[in-house]
Amino acid sequence: AMYGNGSYFAVDPRYSARNYSKPDVNGYKSLYLARVLVGDFTKGSSGLLVPPAKRSSSADLYNSVTDNMNSPTMFVIFNDVQAYPEYLITF
């Protein structure tokens, strides 16, 4: 995975709808609108199994990672309790 082996959440739902939501037999697509606790985040990288440490000798880890620190479009969490699927949207 590009930014780590976690659960990916797009900031813009059009990204997920266009690339990852396949129509069902009736032609409808579905997406979850989720509340995601990103906390303290940093730039992700391939192969991460957990977020990186905040300092090289620290056990204090970041809460999540992102694709771009200045203008994030994607967040990756590594603990499922950080996301709450609030709505299932069908369109």
C-alpha positions in Angstrom: 0.0 0.0 0.0 1.3 3.4 -0.9 1.1 5.1 2.5 1.0 2.1 4.8 -1.0 -1.0 5.5 -4.0 0.6 7.3 -7.5 1.7 6.5 -7.6 4.5 3.9 -10.1 7.5 4.0 -10.3 10.1 1.3 -11.1 13.7 2.2 -13.1 14.1 -1.1 -15.8 11.4 -1.5 -15.6 11.8 -5.3 -12.2 10.0 -5.2 -13.7 6.9 -3.5 -16.9 7.0 -5.6 -15.0 7.2 -8.9 -12.2 4.7 -8.1 -13.5 2.2 -5.5 -17.3 2.1 -5.4 -18.5 -0.4 -8.0 -22.2 -0.4 -9.1 -24.4 -3.2 -7.7 -26.7 -5.3 -10.0 -29.1 -2.4 -10.1 -26.5 0.2 -11.0 -26.3 1.8 -7.5 -23.1 2.6 -5.8 -22.6 2.9 -2.0 -20.1 4.8 0.2 -19.8 5.1 3.9 -19.5 8.6 5.4 -17.2 8.1 8.4 -15.9 10.2 11.2 -12.2 9.6 11.4 -10.0 10.6 14.3 -6.7 11.4 12.6 -5.0 13.1 15.6 -1.4 13.9 15.1 -0.4 12.8 11.6 2.7 12.7 9.4 3.5 11.8 5.8 3.0 8.1 5.2 5.2 5.7 3.3 5.0 2.2 1.8 5.1 -0.7 4.1 4.1 1.0 7.4 2.3 -1.4 9.7 1.9 1.2 12.5 2.3 4.9 12.4 5.9 6.1 12.8 7.4 7.4 16.1 7.2 11.2 16.7 10.9 11.1 17.5 13.4 8.5 16.5 14.0 7.2 20.0 10.4 7.6 21.2 7.6 5.1 21.8 5.2 8.0 21.2 3.6 7.3 17.8 1.7 9.5 15.4 -2.0 8.6 15.3 -2.3 8.4 11.5 -0.5 9.2 8.2 -1.4 11.2 5.2 -0.4 11.7 1.5 0.4 15.4 1.8 1.2 17.4 4.9 0.3 20.8 3.3 -3.0 19.7 1.6 -4.1 16.2 2.7 -6.4 14.3 0.4 -6.0 10.9 2.0 -5.6 9.7 5.6 -4.5 6.2 6.8 -5.4 4.9 10.2 -3.9 1.8 11.8 -6.5 1.2 14.5 -10.1 0.5 13.6 -11.4 2.3 16.7 -10.3 5.6 15.1 -13.2 5.4 12.5 -16.9 5.4 13.0 -19.0 4.7 9.9 -21.8 7.2 10.4 -23.9 6.9 7.2 -24.2 4.5 4.3 -24.9 6.6 1.2 -26.4 4.9 -1.8 -26.5 6.8 -5.1 
